[in-house]
Amino acid sequence: MDRPVDPLTAPIAVARPVPAALAGHIAERAPRIVVVGDALLDEWLSGPARRLGRDGPVPVVELAESRSAPGGAGNVAANLAALGASVELVAVLGTDADAATLCGLLQDAGVRTAHCVTEPGRRTAVKRRLVSAGQAVARYDDGPDAPPAPSTRAAVAGALGTAVHSGVDAVLVADYGLGAAAAEVRAALEALRPNVPLLVVDARSPAAWARLCPDVITPNAAEAVALIAAEPAVPVPAPLHAPPVSPASARTEWALRDRHALVAAAGGADVLVTLDIDGALWLPADPGAEPQLTTARPGAMARACGAGDTFAAAYTAALAAGIPAEGALVLAQSAADVVVDQDGTAVCSTGALTARLAAADRGGLLTHRDLLAIVADQRRRGQRIVFTNGCFDVLHRGHVAYLRQARALGDVLIVALNSDESVSRLKGPERPVNPLEDRAGVVGAIDCVDLVTAFTQDTPARLIEMVRPDVYTKGGDYTPQMLPETPIVERLGGEVRVLDYLSDHSTTAIVGRIRAGRS
């Protein structure tokens, strides 16, 4: 029996921001990950509801849009592919039109499906949601009447073996209880376990996988409750008799108190308890390691569909790419936050994850690779990109006023800073007063600045060619015709705007006053 732990004094750390460059590290490493489990089709039907039905007090939704996306294990695989992993899905597919739609969506997402098993006559599991004005009105499910046939389950186990034997960095189990990850698959994976460097289990009943000694399990709070309750040797405290609906602090205290019981019931795995809008709690199997708690960015519950899939996918991809567990935890929470900000079943791309990490670590200096990934994602969402550049050596009122004006011209403001060597060439050997990282930290802390990068040349011409901004701004007593960047921006389809200039507000003037002994 575990020794009681006082949850108020138990050690726990809040997960800290990580560099935005970690998101791109997954795509650089491109780990090979096999996903095995239940693939579904998610459909979202939406339209306005202007009246109630005569036959009952229910809203009448005038269908205006229908969207489909991979769900379940399919959503996990699509999220892995969006982050740059090399993904193989092992699942059971039907032979109906919904199965054809699901296959097409998976292939469009970059997920390989050659090891999926088709069962003749089987219907595809579909979750259809009816939405109006952002509010879910109803959900109705359709799908198979029975689990896959024994021959199908055996074929899935064989396909998993083929996929793993060709070499993997990780296997992620996405078990929704529909039968694709049944006993035959567990037995096959148990035999394959020595060839699986990383096994992550995201299962409705994680206790069924404990014998495989997974490296990580990712239960939600209710699944964690059931995991402990399934262990008769472990006393069940009062909060376990019902799914926890208490505040995050109470759920966290419970999980900390029964940390060792959870780890034991999971087969010695690290346990990541997801707490929906309250973040996630990492309980490492190593008793000497300190648990960590993430902070989620709250969103509407109607948009939370699939966020757990994204969390498990991002955490697995990060670990498989060699990122330590603490960093993987932050990446996973950030990726889940990204999809909660979107409608329907969504995935988190490298660009979107990089942007979220950059926003959480304001003032971090982005590489050009990471900047371009963010810009590509923002542009796909129809955002207007504003670009400016300068030394921004000693920040003053003129800088702040100028940056606010620039940000008002679009949705995303990029500030490109001259490198220290570039500043010296332009301003003299005694400049810059502040080194590049310090300048980036101060500029990035201003609310109107979204992204900060740097360039080594005397002009940002090469960077402008890559970013292709919608608006290029410059402050001072210039005209667009005086700027060498103008022809480049206009050739790329953008516009050049010269903003207000505050006289006697410049770094040169400030430095001059200091040298003259004036305030």
C-alpha positions in Angstrom: 0.0 0.0 0.0 1.3 3.4 -0.9 2.2 5.7 2.0 -0.2 8.6 2.1 1.1 11.8 0.6 0.0 15.2 1.6 -1.0 16.8 -1.7 -0.5 20.2 -0.4 3.2 19.6 0.2 3.9 17.1 -2.6 6.5 18.4 -5.1 5.1 19.6 -8.4 6.4 22.0 -11.0 4.6 24.1 -13.6 5.8 23.3 -17.0 7.9 26.2 -18.4 7.9 27.6 -22.0 10.2 26.0 -24.5 12.0 27.4 -27.6 9.8 27.7 -30.6 12.5 25.9 -32.6 11.5 22.6 -30.9 8.4 22.3 -33.1 10.5 22.2 -36.3 12.8 19.6 -34.7 10.1 17.0 -35.1 9.9 17.6 -38.9 13.7 17.6 -39.1 13.9 14.3 -37.4 10.8 12.9 -39.1 10.4 9.9 -36.7 8.7 6.8 -38.1 5.6 6.1 -36.0 3.0 3.4 -36.4 -0.5 4.1 -35.1 -2.8 1.1 -34.3 -6.4 1.4 -33.3 -9.9 2.4 -34.2 -10.2 4.8 -37.2 -13.4 6.8 -37.4 -14.9 9.4 -39.7 -16.0 12.7 -38.1 -18.6 14.8 -39.9 -19.6 18.3 -39.0 -22.9 19.6 -40.3 -23.6 23.3 -39.6 -25.9 26.1 -40.5 -28.1 28.8 -38.9 -31.1 28.0 -36.6 -33.7 30.7 -36.9 -36.8 28.9 -35.5 -38.1 26.0 -33.5 -39.8 23.0 -35.1 -43.6 22.8 -35.0 -43.4 19.1 -34.1 -41.3 19.8 -31.0 -39.3 22.5 -29.1 -36.1 21.8 -31.0 -34.1 24.2 -33.2 -34.4 23.8 -37.0 -30.9 23.9 -38.4 -30.8 25.0 -42.1 -27.8 23.0 -43.3 -25.3 25.2 -45.0 -22.0 23.4 -44.7 -20.7 19.8 -44.3 -17.1 18.9 -43.4 -15.4 15.6 -42.8 -12.2 14.7 -41.1 -10.4 11.6 -39.9 -11.4 10.7 -36.3 -10.1 8.4 -33.6 -6.9 6.7 -34.6 -7.2 8.5 -38.0 -7.1 11.8 -36.2 -4.0 10.8 -34.2 -2.3 9.7 -37.4 -3.2 13.0 -39.2 -1.9 15.1 -36.4 1.4 13.2 -36.4 1.8 13.7 -40.1 1.0 17.4 -39.7 3.8 17.7 -37.3 6.3 16.1 -39.7 6.4 12.5 -38.6 6.4 9.6 -41.0 3.1 7.8 -40.2 1.7 4.4 -40.9 -1.8 3.6 -39.8 -2.9 0.0 -38.9 -6.7 -0.1 -38.5 -9.8 -1.8 -39.8 -11.7 -0.2 -42.6 -15.1 -1.0 -44.1 -16.2 -1.2 -47.7 -18.8 1.6 -47.7 -18.7 5.1 -49.1 -17.7 6.5 -45.7 -14.6 4.2 -45.7 -13.6 5.6 -49.1 -14.0 9.1 -47.8 -11.9 8.3 -44.7 -9.2 6.7 -46.9 -9.1 9.8 -49.1 -8.8 12.2 -46.2 -6.0 10.1 -44.6 -4.0 10.0 -47.8 -4.5 13.8 -48.3 -3.1 14.3 -44.8 0.0 12.3 -45.6 -0.9 9.1 -43.7 0.1 5.8 -45.2 -2.7 3.3 -45.1 -1.1 0.2 -46.9 -1.3 -1.8 -43.6 -4.9 -1.1 -42.9 -7.2 -4.2 -43.1 -10.5 -4.1 -45.0 -13.4 -6.2 -43.8 -15.9 -6.9 -46.6 -19.4 -5.6 -45.7 -18.3 -3.7 -42.6 -19.7 -0.3 -42.0 -17.4 2.6 -41.0 -17.9 4.2 -37.6 -19.0 7.7 -38.1 -19.7 10.5 -35.6 -21.9 13.2 -37.0 -22.3 16.5 -35.2 -24.9 19.1 -35.9 -23.7 22.7 -35.0 -25.4 26.1 -35.2 -23.7 29.4 -34.2 -20.8 27.5 -32.8 -23.0 25.5 -30.5 -23.4 21.7 -30.8 -27.1 20.9 -31.2 -26.9 17.1 -31.5 -24.6 14.2 -32.2 -25.6 11.0 -33.9 -23.4 8.0 -34.4 -23.4 5.3 -37.0 -21.2 2.3 -37.5 -20.6 -1.4 -37.3 -23.0 -3.7 -35.4 -20.3 -5.9 -34.0 -16.5 -5.9 -33.4 -14.3 -7.0 -36.3 -14.3 -10.7 -37.1 -11.6 -13.0 -35.6 -10.0 -13.3 -39.0 -9.9 -9.5 -39.3 -8.4 -9.1 -35.9 -5.7 -11.7 -36.8 -5.0 -9.8 -40.0 -4.6 -6.5 -38.0 -2.1 -8.3 -35.7 -0.2 -9.5 -38.8 -0.2 -6.1 -40.4 1.1 -4.5 -37.2 4.0 -7.0 -37.2 4.9 -6.2 -40.8 4.8 -2.5 -40.1 7.0 -2.8 -36.9 9.5 -5.2 -38.4 10.4 -2.6 -41.1 11.7 -0.3 -38.3 9.9 2.2 -36.1 10.7 4.9 -33.6 7.4 4.6 -31.8 4.1 2.8 -31.7 1.0 4.8 -30.6 -2.1 2.8 -29.6 -5.3 4.7 -30.1 -7.9 2.2 -28.6 -11.4 3.5 -28.6 -12.9 0.2 -27.7 -14.3 -0.7 -31.1 -12.3 -3.8 -31.5 -9.4 -3.0 -33.8 -7.0 -3.1 -30.9 -8.3 -6.3 -29.4 -6.5 -9.2 -27.6 -4.9 -10.5 -30.8 -3.3 -7.1 -31.4 -2.1 -6.8 -27.8 -0.6 -10.3 -28.0 1.2 -9.4 -31.2 2.5 -6.1 -29.8 3.7 -7.9 -26.7 5.8 -10.2 -28.8 7.0 -7.2 -30.8 7.8 -5.1 -27.7 11.6 -5.5 -27.9 11.5 -3.9 -31.4 9.5 -0.9 -30.2 11.7 1.8 -28.7 8.7 3.9 -27.5 5.2 2.6 -26.8 2.5 5.1 -26.0 -1.0 4.0 -25.1 -4.0 6.2 -25.4 -6.8 3.8 -24.5 -10.3 4.0 -23.1 -9.3 1.1 -20.8 -5.5 1.5 -20.2 -5.4 -1.4 -17.7 -5.8 -3.8 -20.6 -2.4 -2.7 -21.9 -0.4 -2.8 -18.6 1.0 -6.2 -19.4 2.9 -4.7 -22.3 4.8 -2.3 -20.0 4.2 0.8 -22.1 6.5 3.8 -21.7 3.6 6.3 -21.5 -0.1 6.2 -21.1 -2.4 9.2 -21.6 -5.7 8.7 -19.7 -8.1 11.5 -19.1 -9.3 12.0 -15.5 -12.2 9.5 -15.8 -9.9 6.8 -17.3 -7.4 7.4 -14.6 -10.1 6.9 -12.0 -11.1 3.6 -13.7 -7.5 2.5 -13.9 -7.0 2.7 -10.1 -10.5 1.3 -9.4 -9.6 -1.8 -11.4 -6.8 -2.6 -8.9 -8.4 -4.2 -5.9 -5.1 -4.1 -3.9 -5.2 -0.3 -4.0 -7.7 1.4 -1.7 -10.1 3.6 -3.6 -10.6 7.1 -2.0 -13.9 8.7 -1.9 -13.5 10.9 -5.1 -13.1 7.8 -7.2 -16.7 6.6 -6.8 -17.8 9.0 -9.6 -16.0 10.7 -12.5 -14.2 13.7 -11.1 -16.1 17.0 -11.6 -14.2 18.9 -8.9 -11.8 21.8 -9.7 -8.4 21.1 -11.3 -6.7 21.5 -7.9 -8.7 18.6 -6.4 -8.1 16.3 -9.4 -4.4 17.2 -9.3 -4.2 16.5 -5.6 -5.9 13.1 -6.1 -3.5 12.1 -8.9 -0.5 13.2 -6.9 -1.6 11.3 -3.9 -2.1 8.1 -5.9 0.8 8.7 -8.3 2.6 5.4 -7.5 -0.7 3.4 -7.7 -1.4 4.9 -11.1 2.1 4.1 -12.4 1.9 0.5 -11.1 -1.6 0.0 -12.6 -0.2 1.2 -16.0 2.5 -1.4 -16.0 5.3 1.0 -14.9 4.6 3.7 -17.5 4.8 7.4 -17.1 1.2 8.6 -16.6 0.0 11.7 -18.3 -3.4 12.6 -16.9 -5.2 15.0 -19.2 -7.5 17.5 -17.4 -9.2 19.1 -20.4 -9.3 22.9 -19.9 -7.1 22.6 -16.8 -4.1 21.2 -18.6 -2.3 18.0 -18.1 -0.4 16.4 -15.2 2.8 14.4 -15.9 3.5 11.7 -13.3 6.9 10.2 -14.2 7.4 6.5 -13.4 10.8 7.4 -11.9 10.0 8.1 -8.2 12.8 10.7 -8.0 11.5 12.8 -10.9 9.2 15.7 -10.1 5.7 15.8 -11.5 4.8 18.7 -13.8 1.5 20.4 -14.6 0.8 22.3 -17.8 -1.4 25.3 -18.2 -4.1 25.0 -20.9 -5.4 27.9 -22.8 -9.2 27.6 -22.2 -11.5 27.3 -25.1 -15.1 26.4 -25.8 -16.0 22.8 -25.0 -17.6 22.5 -28.4 -14.2 22.9 -29.9 -12.4 20.4 -27.7 -13.2 17.5 -29.9 -10.0 15.6 -30.8 -7.8 17.7 -28.5 -6.8 14.5 -26.6 -5.8 12.9 -29.9 -3.6 15.9 -30.7 -2.0 15.8 -27.3 -1.1 12.2 -27.5 0.2 12.6 -31.1 2.4 15.6 -30.3 3.8 14.1 -27.1 4.7 10.9 -29.0 6.2 12.7 -31.9 8.3 14.9 -29.6 9.7 11.9 -27.6 10.3 10.0 -30.8 12.3 12.9 -32.1 14.5 12.9 -29.1 13.0 15.8 -27.2 13.0 15.3 -23.4 9.8 14.5 -21.6 9.5 18.0 -20.0 9.8 19.7 -23.5 7.4 17.1 -25.0 4.9 17.9 -22.4 4.8 21.6 -23.3 4.7 20.8 -27.0 1.7 18.5 -26.5 -0.2 21.0 -24.5 0.5 23.8 -27.0 -0.6 21.6 -29.9 -3.9 20.8 -28.0 -4.4 24.5 -27.4 -4.0 25.1 -31.2 -6.8 22.7 -32.2 -9.1 23.9 -29.4 -9.0 27.3 -31.2 -10.3 25.7 -34.4 -13.7 24.5 -35.4 -14.4 20.8 -35.8 -11.9 18.0 -35.8 -8.6 19.7 -36.5 -4.8 19.0 -36.7 -1.9 21.1 -35.4 0.7 21.8 -38.1 4.4 22.6 -37.5 3.8 26.3 -38.3 0.8 26.6 -35.9 2.7 24.9 -33.1 5.8 27.1 -33.7 3.5 30.2 -33.5 1.9 29.0 -30.2 5.3 28.3 -28.7 6.6 31.7 -29.8 3.6 33.4 -28.3 4.3 31.7 -25.0 8.0 32.7 -25.0 7.7 36.3 -26.2 11.0 37.9 -27.2 12.5 34.7 -28.4 14.5 35.1 -31.6 13.0 33.0 -34.4 15.1 31.3 -37.1 14.1 32.0 -40.7 12.9 28.4 -40.9 10.6 28.8 -38.0 9.4 32.2 -39.1 8.5 30.9 -42.6 6.6 27.9 -41.1 4.6 30.4 -39.0 3.9 32.7 -41.9 2.8 29.8 -44.1 0.3 28.7 -41.4 -1.0 32.3 -40.9 -1.4 32.9 -44.6 -3.4 29.7 -45.0 -5.8 31.1 -42.4 -6.1 34.4 -44.4 -4.0 36.5 -42.0 -2.5 39.8 -43.3 1.3 39.9 -42.8 3.0 43.1 -41.8 6.8 43.3 -41.9 9.2 45.9 -40.6 12.9 46.1 -39.8 15.4 48.2 -37.9 18.1 48.2 -35.3 15.8 49.0 -32.3 18.9 49.4 -30.2 17.6 51.5 -27.3 13.8 51.2 -27.3 12.0 54.5 -26.8 8.6 56.1 -27.3 9.0 56.6 -31.0 9.6 52.9 -31.5 6.5 51.9 -29.5 4.3 54.4 -31.4 5.6 53.3 -34.7 5.2 49.6 -34.0 1.6 50.1 -32.8 0.8 51.9 -36.1 2.4 49.1 -38.1 0.4 46.4 -36.3 -2.8 48.2 -37.0 -2.2 47.5 -40.7 -2.6 43.8 -40.5 -3.0 40.7 -38.4 0.6 39.6 -37.7 3.5 42.0 -37.2 7.0 40.7 -37.9 10.0 42.7 -36.7 13.3 41.9 -38.3 16.3 43.1 -36.3 19.7 44.0 -37.8 22.4 41.7 -36.4 25.0 43.2 -34.1 27.5 43.2 -37.0 25.0 44.9 -39.3 24.3 47.6 -36.7 28.0 48.3 -36.4 28.4 48.7 -40.1 25.4 51.1 -40.3 25.8 53.0 -37.0 29.5 52.8 -36.2 31.8 50.6 -34.1 30.3 51.8 -30.7 26.9 50.4 -31.7 24.8 48.5 -30.8 24.4 49.6 -27.2 22.4 46.4 -26.6 23.2 43.0 -28.2 20.8 41.2 -30.5 19.2 38.9 -27.9 18.5 41.7 -25.5 17.0 43.8 -28.3 14.8 40.9 -29.3 13.7 40.3 -25.8 12.6 43.9 -25.3 10.9 44.3 -28.7 9.2 40.9 -28.5 7.7 41.9 -25.1 5.6 44.7 -26.7 2.1 43.5 -27.1 1.7 44.7 -30.7 4.7 42.7 -31.9 4.0 39.1 -32.8 7.2 37.7 -34.2 10.9 38.7 -34.0 13.7 37.5 -36.2 17.1 38.9 -37.4 19.1 39.3 -40.5 22.8 39.7 -41.1 22.8 41.9 -44.2 22.6 45.6 -44.3 19.0 45.4 -45.8 16.3 42.8 -45.3 15.9 42.3 -49.0 16.6 38.5 -48.9 14.3 38.0 -46.0 11.5 40.0 -47.6 11.8 37.7 -50.7 11.2 34.7 -48.4 8.4 36.2 -46.3 6.5 38.0 -49.1 4.7 40.4 -46.7 1.4 42.0 -47.5 2.6 45.3 -46.1 6.1 46.6 -45.6 6.4 49.5 -43.2 9.2 52.0 -42.5 9.2 54.9 -40.1 10.9 58.3 -40.6 11.1 61.1 -43.1 11.2 58.7 -46.1 9.0 58.3 -49.1 8.4 54.8 -50.6 10.5 55.8 -53.6 13.5 56.3 -51.4 13.5 52.8 -49.9 15.5 50.1 -51.7 13.0 47.5 -50.5 10.0 49.1 -52.3 10.6 47.5 -55.8 10.9 44.0 -54.1 7.8 44.4 -52.0 5.7 45.7 -55.0 7.0 42.9 -57.3 5.8 40.4 -54.7 2.3 42.0 -54.6 2.7 43.8 -51.4 2.4 47.5 -50.5 4.8 49.9 -48.8 3.7 52.3 -46.1 5.8 55.0 -44.5 4.5 55.8 -41.0 4.7 58.8 -38.7 8.0 60.0 -37.6 8.5 61.5 -34.1 11.3 64.1 -34.2 14.0 63.9 -31.5 13.0 60.3 -30.7 15.8 58.2 -32.0 18.5 56.0 -30.4 21.2 58.2 -31.9 19.6 61.3 -30.2 19.3 59.5 -26.9 23.0 58.3 -27.0 24.0 61.9 -28.0 22.2 63.4 -25.0 23.8 60.9 -22.6 27.2 61.7 -23.9 26.5 65.4 -23.5 25.4 64.8 -19.9 21.8 65.9 -20.6 18.7 63.9 -19.6 
